[in-house]
Amino acid sequence: MATRSGKIDQKADLIWAIADKLTGVYKPHEYGEVILPITVMRRFDCILSDTKDAVLSKYEEVKDLPMKDVLLRKASGYEFYNTSKYTFERLMDDPDHIEENFRDYLNGFSDNVQDILEKFKFDGHITTMANKGILYIVLKEFTTDKGNLHPDEISNLEMGYIFEEIIRRFSEAHNEDAGQHYTPREVIQLMVNILFYDDNDVLSGNNVAKTIYDPACGTGGMLSVAEEYLHALNASAELIPFGQEINDQTFAICKADMLIKGNNSDFIKDGNTLSDDQFKGQTFDYILSNPPFGREWKNEKAKVEEEAKLGFGGRFGAGLPTSSDGQMLFLMTAMSKMKDINQGGSRIAIIHNGSPLFTGDAGSGPSNIRKYILENDLLEAIIALPNNIFYNTGIATYIWVLSNKKAGTIREGKVQLINANELYVKRRKALGNKRNDISEEDIDKITQIYGDFKESEISKIYDNADFGYTKITVERPLYDEEGNPVLKKGKPQPDTSLRDTENVPLKEDIKAYFEREVLPFAPDAWIDEKKSKVGYEIPFTRYFYKYEAPRPSNEIMAEIRGLEKELSGSLEEVFV
């Protein structure tokens, strides 16, 4: 599989340097609003250069025909085209009319590119740069060797890396959340490895077509890596990408990327996935995503709660998380897009932080979501990733792997937990919070551990029921001042100040547990069975906890005395 090369960093450095031409006219945090759309347009320009004259000739023939769009796409060899006589290079021939000519050039693009330009909100910047006398200067920089973005020079996958690297740099310059836009490629590669693992019909079949969906697709990195990976394994297989993205800038880049690769860019939708699902009722073979976590969804609350009232007729029938964190809404969105098993079923790989593992008590939204997942045998595995591998956070992150195709396999009724926390290599230079990488060797090792489905020091296998418990309410009788129990209709009334709860593992008999754990200490206690609730949690770190005996006190004392002696000598050198 293709990996990141030094050429990508070099090209990103050169494009980044072009931003210096904006100094004085724009503030550093505004550079990306100018450089990103021009970079996209320059990429289109380089791609179309080989067939430019053929398109112009064809345009003269068909410009009055209703089906000209189809004919011009055929002439360009791509799903987009440009009918203006100008190219970036030809614009350089007339500096005095650069604004007028550049607008003519941009207006010559096909409608699907016009949509991209609109999302970039680029028109006002053309006027600003022209008025300040820098439009010609900036465009000229893109016609030098540093601005050569021809496919012979930069592959589609490399171009994706370059876009992401430029976004990261511009975001850091503005102290923005760079990591919200994309996921490190080695993490995506691991997810894709697992997503396609053992899918023989896809990996070896002839002319197979499958669909893949990302509900928070950003610049499309996940979709691109999945497509590239599948083509490397089976050139005849087609993976049709679908995605939705709320950020206009990253949506524009994702749609441009799809156009460049010849995919149907209409399958990339803009808008808020939580409140405005653009793929309502559609299902997909594969779903993968790195949705935002720790983000509130108060703005979407009304729409989400309205859909939740539909139960499983909508996406959120299992329950709703707290409004301070919407990541489990994306998880349920992913599950709602799974194909029925009679249609071949689906698999999901989605990234979460630790919160969805255990947050929420029995009966709460998060617990009920876990309950639905586990009681419907949808969870295959959870993989703990190393810390400090994302650009915007150093906290613990996990890949959840879900499937509705477990029945009849060795995974039926089971969940595999993989602790890959120590499988990483240190970076020579940190990128934001990203101080570690997952190497190719570690990706292969984690994939193999997942595929082997065996227990080891870093792989544990549990029954679904192992994560469940019944939360029972334990009551004690209320006594009045005479010391007699207060009765109502002959039944003792509970003293709410003595009320307690116990979590009884699902695999244990509640009565036996109560007699063993409660009655010896409170013989008059009873269970209020009306209040019993079933909950689920996955306390991941507890399953991999290793007890480390404290160091002997004499060893610690010897170390302290050694430090005192060393410090004493240092002080003598200072004051003598």
N, C-alpha and C positions, 0 to 999 in steps of 0.2 A: 504493500500500500504506500502511496506517495506520502512523504513527510516534509516538514518544513525545511527549507534550504536557506543558506546565507544570502542567496540572490533575492529572496523575499525581503529580508531586512534591509538589504542594500537599496532595493527599489523603493521601499517605504521611506528610507532615509532621504532619498532624492526628492520624493514627492513632498515629504515633510518640509524639506528645505525651501521648496517653492513658496510655502506659506510666508516666508520672510518678506516676500514682495508685498504682502498685505499690511506690513507694519505701518502704523500711523493712521491708516484708513480704518482698519479693524482692530479690535482688541484680541489678544491671543485666544480667548475662549470662543471667539466668533469665527476663527479661521476655518474650522471644520465645515461651517455652513456654506463656505465658498469652495474649498478645495475638494470636498467629497463629491458634489455633483459634477464638477469639472472633470474629476478623475473618472467618474462613470461615463461621462460623455466622450472623453478621450478614449476610453476602452472601446466604446461603440464605434468611434471614428476609425480606430486601428483595425478593428474586426472587419468593417465594411469597406476598407480601402481597396482590397483586391477585386471587388466586384462593383466599385463605385461607378465607373464609366458605363458598365453594362446596365446598371439600374437607371442612370440618367437617360440612356438611349431607350430603354424599355418605357420609361415614364412618358417620353414624348409620344410613344405609340399608343399608350393605354390610359392617359390621364383623364380622358372623358368617359371611360368605361366604368360601369357599376362594380365590376369584379376586379378592379385594378389592384386592390390590396393583395389578393392571392397571387397575381402575376408578378407584382413587385417583390413580394417575399421570395418567390421562386427565383427571381433574377438575382436577389442579394445572397441567396443561399442560407438565409437565417429567417427567424420569425419576426424580424424588424428590418427597417430600411430607412434611407434618407434620400429625399428627392431634391435637396438643395444643391446648387452647383458647387457649393463651398465644402472644403474639408478644413481641418485645423491648419494644415500647411497653406492652403490657398487663401485663407483669411489673412495670412501674413503679408500678402501682396498689396494690401490696401489699408495701411494703418489709419488713415484719416476717416474711414467709414467703418471702423471696427465694430461699433455697437450695432449699427444697422445691419451689417453683414452677418454678425454673430447671431442676431435674432432670426435672420433669414435662414441661417444654418440650422438652428434649433427647431424652427417651425417646419423644417423639411422632414423631421422624423415622423415615423408612423405613430398612430394613435396610442399604441401600447407604451411607447417611450414618452409621449406627452403626459401620460398619467404619472410616470416616474418623476418627470420634471416638476409637475404640479406639487407632488408630495415633498420635494426638496425646497419648495417655496423660493425658487432661485431667481425669479424675474426681477425682483427688487435689487438683488445684488448686481445684476448686469448694469442697471442704471447707476448705482453707487460707484462701481469700479470705473465705468466710462466717464462719469463726471469728475472723478478724482485722478483720471489719467493713468490707471493701472491695468485696465482690461487687456489691452494689447500686450503689455509686459508679461502678465500672468499667462495668457494663452500661448505666447511665444515660448515660455519655459517648457510647456508641454509638447512642443514640437522638437525639442532637443533630444539627445539620446536618453536622458533621464526620464523623459515622458513617453518613451516608446513602449506601448502596452499591447503590441501586436501579439496574437496567439503563438506565433513562432518564437517569440521572446519570453512570454509569460503564459503559462497554462491556465485553464479555468480554475483549477484548485488553488494554484499559487495566487491568482488574482483575488480569490476569496480571502486568503491569508492576508494579503496586502490591505484590502479594505478593513479587515478587522484590526490590523496593527495600527492603521491610521486613526481609526475610531478610538482605539485605546489611548493613543498619544494625545489626541485632541480632548478626550474626556478627562485625562489626568491633568491637562493644562487648565481645565475648568473645575478641577476637584469634583468631577461628576462620577457617577457609579458606572465605571467602564465595564465592569463584569456583567452588568445586566444585559448587555447586547450580545454576548457570545460566551461559549464554553471552550476551555482548552481542548485542542483537537485530540490529545491522547485520551481524554476522558470520553469523548464521543466515540473514538475508535473502540474503546473497551465496551461501551454500551452497544455499539453496532455488532461487535464480535458476538456478544451474548444474545442479541436480538435475533441474529441469523443462525445461531448455533443449532446444528442438527436439522436444519430445514432443507432436506435433500432435494425436494422438488424445485426449490428456488435456486439452490447452489449448483445443480447439475442439469436441470430440465432445459429443454429447447424452447426458445421464444416464449418464456414465461413473463407475464406482466403482473406486478404487485403494486400496491399502494402504500404510501407512508405519510404520516401526518404529525405535525408539530403544532400544538396549540399556542405556543409562545416562541415563534420561529426566529425572531431577531433578524440577523443578516442571512439566515438560511444555512449556517454552518453545519448543523446536525443533518439536515436533509442532503447537503452536498457530500458530506463524508460518507453517509450511508449509500448514496448512489454510486460514488466512486469505488467504494469497497465491494459492492455487489458486482459492478462491471469488471473489477479485477478478478473476481472469482468465476464469473460466468458472463462473458461478453454478450451472449444472446438474450440475457434476462433484462427486463425493463422495470425500473422502479419509478413509479409516478409520484412526485412529491406534492403534498398539499400542506399549507401552513397559514397561520393567522398571526398578525403582528400589530401592536397598538402604536408603536413609535413610528412616525412618518418617515424619518430619515432611514432607519434600519429596514423598514418595509420597502422603501424605494430601492435600496441596495439589494435586498433579497429578490425583488421582482426583476431587477436588472440582471442579476446572476442567473435566474431561470431563463430569461430571454437569450442570454449569451450561450447557454448550454443547449438551447433548442427545446427546453421544456415548455409546457403550457403555463405561461405566467399568470393566466386567469385563475389558476388554482392557488395563487398566493393572495390572500385577502387581508385588507386592513380593517382595524377596528378592535374593540375590546372583547376578547374571547368570553369573559365572564358574564357580561351583560348583553352581548350581541354576537351570539354564536353564528358564524357565517357558514357553518357546515352542519346545520341542524338536520338530523335524520340520516346523515351519511356515516358510513362505517369504513374502516381501513384495515389492511392486513397487519401493518406495523404502526406503532405509535411511539415516539420518543420525544423527550422534552427536558429542559432545565428551566422550569417556571420560576418566577420571582418568589422568594420566601421571606417571611418577616414583613410583608407588605400588607397594609390594611386594605379592606375592600368595602369601606363605608360608602364610597361613591357608587358602587354597583349593587349595594344592599337591596334596594327596592326591587330591582330586576331579578336578582338571584332568589330572593325570598318568594317572589311571584312564581318563578319556575319551580321552586322547591315544593310549592303547594300541589304541583302536578304529580308528586311522588315519583315513581319510576317511569312515568310518562315524560319526565324531563331528565336532566342530568344529575339532580341533587337529591334523589330519593333516599339515599342512605343516611343523610344528615348534613348539618352545616357546621363548619368550624367557627371559632370566634372571629369577630369582624376585624381583629388586629392582624390576622395572618390568613391569606387566601390560597396558600399552596395546595391544600387538600381539595379546593374547588377545581384546580387544574387536574388533579389526580382523578376526580370523579368525571371530569370532562373526558379524559383519556379513556376511562372505563366505558363511558357511554358510546364511544366510537368503535368498540370491539365488534367484530363480525360474529354472528351466531356460529356455533360449532358446526352446524350443517352447511355453512358457507365456508368452512375452513378454519374458523376461529381467528384469533389475533393474539399478538404479544406486545407488551409494553415495557419500555425502559424509561424511567423518570427519576430525576434527581430531587432529593429533599434534604433539608437539614434534620437535626435530631427530633424536632418537635412532633412531627406526625407519628413517631414511634410510640410515644407514651403520654402526650398531653391530653388532658381531659379525663374526668372520672367516669365510672360506669354510668351509662345513660346519657352522657354528653354527646355532642355532635361528633367530635374526633373519635371517641371510643366506638360510637355506632358505625362510623365509616370503616374502622378497622374490623369491627364485628362482621359487617357485610362482606368485606373482602375475604376474611378467613373462613367464615361459615359457607361461603360460596366457592371455596378452594381456588381462589384467583392468584394468590401470592406464591410465586416460585422461590424467590430468593431476595435477600437484602445484602448489599455489599457495602461495607464501611470503607470509604476512600481515605487516603492519607490527608492530613491537614495541610493547609497552605499550598493547595494546588490550583485554587481559583484566584482570579485577579482582584476580586473585590471583597474577599472574606477569607479568614484563616480558620473558621470554625469547622466542626465535624460535618461531613456531608455523606450521603448514602444514595446508592442506586437501588431503587425498587424495581424488581422484575416481576411482571404479572402476565398471566396467560389463562385463557379459558380452555386450554387443550391438555390439561394435566390428567384427565380421567384415563385410566388404563395404563398409565406410565408409572415409572418408579417414583415420580414426584407426587403422585396422587395422595392428598391428605397431608403432605409434608411441606415444610419450609426450610430452606437452607440459609444459614447465616454465615457470611464470609467476612472475616476481619482482615482486610487488606491494608490496614492503617500503617503498617511498617514497610509496605512494598513501594518504595519510591527512591529517586535519586535527587540529591541536592542540586539546585541550579547554581551556576557560577555567578549569575547576576539576577537579583530579584526583579520581578515585574509586578509592581504594586504589592499585593499580598502573596503573589505567587512566588514561593521560594523553592518549591519542589516540583518535580516532574514524575510521571509514571512512565518508566522506560518500556521499550518494545518487549523486552524480556519479561518485565512484570505484567504487562498486558496479557502476554501469552500464558503466564503462570496463573493469573486470576481466572482467565477464560478456561484453562484446563481444570482448575479446581472446581469451577462451576459445572463444567461438563462431566467430570468424574462422579460428582454427587456422592462423595464419601466424606466421612468424618476425619478430621485431623486437628492439629493444634489451632489452625485458623479457619476451620470449616466445621460447623455444627449443624445437625439436622434434627428438627423437632416436628412433632405432630401439630397440626393447626390448633388443637384444643389446649396445647401446652401454654398458649398465650392468653387463654380465657380464664375468667374467674367470675364467681357470683358474689356480688357485694351484698352481704346480709346486714340487716339492722338489728342490733341486740338491745332489748329493752329490759329495764329493771323496774320493780313495782314502786309506786308512789305511796308513802305513809303520811297519815295525818298526825296531828300533835299527840294523840294517844298511843301512837306506835302501831296502829292497825293499818293494813293495806287499804287504799281507797279503791272501792269497787264501783263498777257501773254495769248494770244488768248482770251482776254476778261475776264480772270479769275484772281482774286487777288492772288499774290504770297505770300507764308508764310515767316514770319520773324523767322528764326530758333532760334534766341536768345530768342524768346518769346514762343517757343514750349513747351507744357506741356502734361502730361498724367493724366488720371483719371481711376480708377478701378471701373467699374460699376457692382454691383452684378447681377448674371445671372437672378435672379427673378425680376429685375427691368427693366422697359422699358428705353432703352438708350436715346431716344429722350426726354422723360419726365425728366429723370435725368439731361440731358444736359441743358434743359430749366430752371430747378430749381437750379442747383448747379453751372453752369458756366455762362450762359448768363447775369444774373443780375450783374456780376462783369466784364464781357468782352462781350459787346453786338455785337462786330464785329467778334467774334470767330466762328470757324466751326470745324467739325470733319472730319479728313482725314480717310474715311472708309476703304481705302486700307491697312491702317496700323493697323486696329483693330485685336486684338488677344485674344483668349479665354485662360484663365489660371485657375489653381486650386491650392489652398493651404489650409492647415488644421492648423490654429493657435490655437493649442490645449489649451494652458494656458489661452488664452483670454476667452474661453468659461467657464472657472471655476474661473475667477478672482473675488475676493471678495473685495469690497471697505472697507477700514478701516479708519474711521475718525481719523484725527490727535488728539493727546492728547491736552487738553486745556493748553494754555500758562502758566496760573497761577499754574497748577499742575506741569509742567516741571520746572518752576522757584523755586517752593518749594523744589523739589527734588535736584536741583542744590545747593540751600542754605544749605540743609541738608548735602550734600556731602562736601561743603566748611567747614562747622562747624566741621564735623568729621575729615577732613584732618588737620584743624587747631589744633585740640586737639592732633592728632598723632605727629605733628611737635613739639609741646610744650614738649611732653614726650621725644623726641629725643634730644632736645637742652637744656632742663632745667637740 
